[in-house]
Amino acid sequence: MSDTKKITANPVARAVIPDPGFGREVEEKSRTRVSSCFQCLKCTGGCPVTFAMDIMPHQVIRMVQLGIKDEVLQSSTIWVCASCETCTTRCPNDIDIAHLMDTLRQAAIAEKITPAQKEILAFHRVFMMTIRFLGRLYEPGMLGALKAWTRTLNRGEIKLGWKMFKKGKLKIIPRAVGESRELRAIFAKAKQKVKGERSKVKG
């Protein structure tokens, strides 16, 4: 499938209004030289999840360069990215593409754009909530909260969970780790940083 076909798959034509400052803004936040990309396609060639993407990784970079902000922030690609860093490793210009994708996700959240992949954002929030309160991953609680949040629990999953519980594979009572004060400080610092980024967007 050619790049042209991938970009023009939508038969409804509409005007694209570039944001000239978008590329510079992304470079500042990600501390990544997006402008140094010369479209060698190594990131796309090595990405293991392109089958689930609506825009290829090299296309995301080019669209950031051109200031095509809305299309990038509304894409599924920035949420599908698994942050495996294969693209970052393969890039001949040392562009941290995985971190770039994370920066774009944060930008989409800051601008309150509805995620193209809502379940992935829900998973991220539930995961971080579990770490924040317990200091470690607690799978039963995390999955239960995720299923309740996304309303995707089905009878088969309930049966599987019951079987795992009877075999002692699932612990009902979680065990928290120590140093909770340090952990809370980390989350407080991160929250303050996010507030600062959002105030810049509003400004």
Sequence and secondary structure as in RCSB ss.txt:
>XXXX:A:sequence
MSDTKKITANPVARAVIPDPGFGREVEEKSRTRVSSCFQCLKCTGGCPVTFAMDIMPHQVIRMVQLGIKDEVLQS
STIWVCASCETCTTRCPNDIDIAHLMDTLRQAAIAEKITPAQKEILAFHRVFMMTIRFLGRLYEPGMLGALKAWT
RTLNRGEIKLGWKMFKKGKLKIIPRAVGESRELRAIFAKAKQKVKGERSKVKG
>XXXX:A:secstr
  HHHHHS   S       TTHHHHHHHHHT  GGG     HHHHH TTGGG SS HHHHHHHHHHT HHHHHT 
SHHHH     HHHHH TT   HHHHHHHHHHHHHHTT   SSHHHHHHHHHHHHHHHHHSS  HHHHHHHHHHHH
T   HHHHHHHHHHHHTT S SS    S HHHHHHHHHHHHHHHHHHHHHHH 
